[in-house]
Amino acid sequence: MAKKWQIHKGARDWEADWSGDARFHLRHFRALPMEKKIQAVEEMCALSATLKEQRGNYRAKRKRKSNQ
């Protein structure tokens, strides 16, 4: 059974605030098997590298445009 990323209807107020949301995500991550945790970290690293490259390309393009 897959866990749903939703706050339960019967949740107390403390479960529906920002810190409660952070605790929910931490509990979910801790419940994952080690293989899934490593996979998640690797995917985050790949995403970070992609975004960094895109940011560099955008800045270079903007710099070329301002020099014209």
HUGISUL-V492957 format. One record per pair of residues at least 12 apart in sequence whose C-alpha atoms are under 10 Angstrom apart, sorted by the first residue. I is the first residue (numbers start at 1). GAP is how many residues later the second one is. Records with the same first field share a line. If there is no record, write none. Layout:
# HUGISUL-V492957
I=GAP + GAP
This chain:
# HUGISUL-V492957
3=25
5=19 + 20 + 23
6=15 + 18
7=13 + 14 + 17
